[in-house]
Amino acid sequence: MDHPFIPGLELSRRFYHEAVRPLVHAHFGDLPHTAARLGGGSEVLGFDTTRSADHEWGPRLQLFLRRHDADRHAHDIVTALSNELPKTFYGYPTNFASAGNDHIRHMEVTDGPVFHRVDVTSLDVWLTANLGFDPRDGITTLDWLSTPSQTLAEVTAGAVFHDRTGELTSARSHLSWYPEQVWRYVLACQWQRISQEEAFVGRCGEVGDELGSAIVAARLVRDLMRLSLLMHRRYPPYSKWLGSAFAQLPCAATITPTLTAALAATTWHDREGHLATAYSTVATLHNQLSLTKPLDPNTRPYHDRPFQVLHAERFSQALVASITDPELRTLPLTGAVDQFADNTDLLGDRTATRTLTAGLSPPSSAAST
C-alpha cells in the first residue's frame, strides 16, 4: 500500500460527504435519506488495520431511504453511483469484486462502471434483515435473546454520517443495551455457564488429562471475558475481536495477566490457582454493580473434592432471585442465543436463531414486550 492507512469509518465518512452525497444531490435533489456505516466488518467495531484492506473493506456505506422512495429511486441511485463514482478514493478502489471463497475484495477498474458497496435500501428492510425485527416497533424478549451480541454490536457501533429524520439514531438508542431485567437474566446465564465447568479443570488434571484440563480452562477464560464485557454493558463480539474488546475494559489491566497465566500454565494446579484469582476478581466486579446483595468473592473447595472453585451458581441464583419480570423468571438458564450456540452459520441466520431461541422458551415468551 503506497498511501497512508485511513481507518474504515473515517474513509467511509469522507466517501459519503465528498463523493456519494454530491452525486445523489445532483441527480435526485434534496432526497431525504440517512447515511451510515453499520453491519459486518472490522471497521464497524473500530478494530480494522492495514490487514483488513485485503477483502470486504474499503469506502462503503448504507444509504437509507423512506420505503416509498427506496421503491422508486434505489435502483437509479445505485446505477448513477456505479457510473459516476471515482474509480479510486484516497488511493482505495471503489470497485468491489468477488475474490472467490465468498470473499469480496476491492480492486481498481480503469473503464466502465464500478461495482460499489453503497447499499441503498429502506431502514425497515435493513433492520429486519439484520436483526430479524424492527426496533422502532418495540423489542420483545425473544428479539433480545435471539439476536447474537455480535449483531447487536454491529448495529449500535459503526458511525452515522447523516440522519436528518433521527430514525436511525432512535433505533440505535433502543438497542444501545439490554433492558435491566434482560441484562440480569443474561448475566445469570453467563455465571451459570462458569459454574457448570469450573470444577473440571482439576478433575481432568487429577486423572492425568492435562490437555483436557487446558481446554476447559480456555473455555472458562472465554466465559469470564464475555461476563466481564456484559458487566460493563458492552456487547461481546465474536471470537476474532473478543480479546480486543476485552482489552478496552477498565478491569483488563488487572485481569489479563491472570487469564494469560491460566492459559499458559502446564499443570492443573497452576491453572486452577490462576483461575481462582480471576474468579475472585470478577466476583468483586459483580458486587460493585449492586444488582444483588454482596456475595463472598472467595473460592472454596468443590464439595469434598480438592478443587478450588467459586461455586459460581451462587451468583446466578442471586441474579435470578433479583429478577421481577415474571416471564424472565420462568425461562431456563440457557440465555441469549450465543450463550448456548456458537455455530457461525446458525448465528448468521436470523430465522434460525429466532426459531431455536423460541423453542427453548415457554410459548408466552415469544409474544413478550
N, C-alpha and C positions, 0 to 999 in steps of 0.2 A: 504494500500500500504506500503510494508516494504522496499522500496527503494526510494531514492530521486527523486522528480519530475524533469523530463527533459522537457523543452518546446518542443512542437511537431516539430518545424522546425529544432531545433538542433538535436533532436532524428533522424529525417529523414536524415539530413546531415550525421550523423555518420553511419546510416544504409546503405546509398549509398556507402560511401567511405570504410567502414570496412567490409561489408557483400555482397552487391549487385555487386558492380564493380569487386571485385576479382573473383566472380563466373562467371560473364559474360566474363571476360577476359580469364579465364581458359578454357571455353567451346567454345568461339567464337573469341578469339584473340582480336585484336585492332579494334573491330567493331565500326564504327563511331556512336555516339549517343549523346543525350542530356539528362540530368537528372535534375529534378526539383520537387518541391512540390508546386503545384498550385491547384486552384479549390476550392471546398467546404471544410469546416472545420474551426473551430475557430482558429486553429493554423496558418492557412494561413494569417489571419489578425493580428496575434500576441496576441489574446485575450484568449488563452486556459489557463486553470487552472487544478488542480487535478480533479475537477468535470468533465472536458472534457473527461477524460480517460474511462468513463463508456460506451461509444459507438462511433463507427466510428472514432476512434482516435488511434494512435499508430505509429509504424515505417512503413511508407508508402510513396510512391513517384510515379512520372511518369518517364518512360524511353521512350524517343522519338527516333525512328529510321528513316532513309530515307525510302521513301514509298516502294521501291522495297525490301529493307532489312526487313521491317516490314512484308511484304507479305511472305517473305521466312523464317524469323527467329523468329517472335514474339511468335508463339505457343511453339517452342522449348525452348525459353528463359523462358517463364512462367513455363514450365514443369521443367526445370533444377532448377529454384529457388524454386519451390514447394518441390522438392525432397531434396535439399541440404542446404537451408537456416537454420540457427539455430532455434530451437523451441522458444527461447526467445532471446531478445536483450536488454542489460542493464536492465534486470528484466521485460521487457514488452513482452508479447507473440507476435509472428509474425503471428499467425494464426487469421484470422477473420472469424466469423461465424454468421449466422442470429440469432437475438435475438427476432424475431417477430416484428410486427408493423412497418415493413420496416426499422428496425434498424439493423445495423451491429456492432457487438462488437468483441473485440479481446479477445481470450481465449486460454489458453495453451493446446497443444496436446503433448502427450508423444511418440506416434508411428505414422509412416506413414507421408505422405506429409503435408505441411501446405497450407492453403488457404490464400495466402499472398495478400497484396494490392500494389504490384508493377504493375502498369498499363503499359503494353508495347504496343505501337502503333506508328503511324507516327504523326508528328506535324500537318500536314494539316488536318488529320482526327480529331484530338483532338480539334484544334482551331475551326473548322467548327461545331463540335458537341456542343461545349460550348458557342460559340459566335453567330453561325449562318452564319459566314463568316470567311475568312482567311485574316487577316490584311496585310499580305505581298503582297496581290494582290490589295491593295488600300482599302480605307474605305469610303463608301458613307454616305450621310446624313441619309439615312434610317438605315444603320448599326449603327451609333452612337445613334440615337433616339430610336431604337427598342431594344437596349441592356440595361437591368437594371444596375444601377450603382453598385449594389452588385456584379454582374457578372464581370463588368469591374475591380472592386477592386480585385476579386478573381484571375484574370489573371495577373494583374500588381503587386500584392503583393506577398506573399509567398517567395520562395527562389529558385535560380538556382544554382545547385551544379556543373554542368559540361556542357559547351556549346562551344565545340571547333569550330564549324562552325559559331557560332554567330547568327544563325537564330532565336532562341527563344528570345535572347536578343534584336534583331532588332524588332521582332513582338511586344514585350512588350513596346519597346520605342515608336512605332507608337501609342500605346494605352495609353500612360502614362497620357494624359489629352486631353480633348476635344480641337479641333481647336478653335481659338479665336472666330470666328463667331458663331460656335455652342454653345460655352460657354456663349456668350452674350444672345443667344436665350434661353438657359436653365435657366439662371438667370432671364430673363424677365418673363418666365413662372412661376418660383417659387414666384417671387414678386406678380404675378397675383393671385396665389392661396391665398396668405395672404390678398390681397385686397378684395377678394370675401367674407371673413368671419369676418374681423376684427371688424365690427360693431355689429356682432351678440352676442358678449359677453354681451354687455349692453342691447341689445334688448331682449334677453332671460331673463336676470335678471329683467328687467323692468316689465315684466308680471309675475314675481314670480317664474320663472323656473330656479332656481339656478343650478340644475343638468344639464340642457341643456347648461347653460352658462359655466359650468365647462368643459363639453365635448368639446364645441367649443374652449375654452381656451387651452385645451390639444392638440387639432389639430393644433392650431396656434403655440404652443410651438414646436411641432414636425416640422412644416414647417420652423420655424425660425432656428432650429438646422440644418436642411438639407440645408437651404440657407447659413448659416454660413460655413458649410463644403464646399459647392460649391464655395463660395467666396475665400476660402483658397486652392482651387484646390485639394480638397480631394473628392473622390467618396463616397457618403453617403452609409453606409452599411444598411442591413435590420434591423428591429426593435430591435432585441436582442442586437446588438452591436452599435446602434446609439448613445446612451449615452456615451459608452466607447470611441468611435471615437471622439465625440464632446469634451470630456474632454481633449483630446490631443491638441486642438486648442489653440493658444496664447490668444484668446479672452475669453476662457472658464471661467477663474477665475473671470472675470468681469461680464459675462452674467449669469452664472449658478445660483448664488443666486437669481437673479431677476426672472428667469424662474421657479426656485423651489418655490419661494414665490407665483407666479401666480398660480401654481398648488395646493398649499396648502391653498389658500385663500378660505374663506367660504362665502364671499359676492361678488357680481358682481362689486361693486365699487372698492374694493381692487384688485380684479382680473384685472380689466381694468387698474388700476394705475400701477401695476407691468408690465403688457404687454406694456403699453405706454413707460415705461423706456427701455424695451427690444427693442421695435421698433426703438427708437432713437439711441440706441447703434449700432444696426445692420445697420441702415441707415448711420451712421457715417463711418462704415466699408466700405459700398458701395462707399462713396465719396473718401475714401482713395485709392480705386482701380483705380480711374481716368478713368473709362470706359465711363462716361458721364460727362457733366458739373455738378458741385456740386449742390445738391438738399437740400432743407430745411429738416433737420432731426427731426424737432419738430412735435409733434402731434397737432391736431386741431379738432374742432367739426365735427361730421359727418353731413354735410349739416345743417339743422335746428334742428337736434336731439341732445340731451345732451350726446352724446357718444364721447369719445376721440379716434381718430384713426390717423394713419399715412397718410391715403389715399395712400396706397402702389402702387396703379396703376400708380402713378407718376413715380415711379422707373421703373416699367415695360415699360411704354410708352417711357421713355428716353432711355432705353436699346434697344428697338425695333428701335427707330429712329437712333441709332448708328450702326445698322446692315447694311452692304453694300452688302452682298450676296443677290442677287435678289430672289433666291429660298426661303431662310430662311425668308425673309421679307413677303412672301406670306403665310407662314404656320400659322395655328390657334395657339393660345396661350395655347395649351394643353401640349406641351413639350415632354420630353422623356417618355418612356412607364411607368416608375414607378412614374411619376408625375401625371398621370391620372388613373392608375390602381394599386391596391395593393393586388390582389388575388395571393396567394403563388403558386398555381398550374399553373396559367396562366404565371406568371413571370418566372417560371422554364421551360417553353415550348418555344423554340426558334421559331418554326413555328408560334405559336400563337402570340407571341409578334411582329414578323415581319408583319404578316398579319394585326393585329389590328392597328399597327402604320401606315402602308402604307394606310390603309383605311381612316385615318384621314387627310391625306395629299393630295395635288394635284398630279395628275398622274406623273408629271415630277420629283417629289422628290425622287421616288424610284430609279431613274437612276442617281441621282446627285453624283458627286465626290468632 
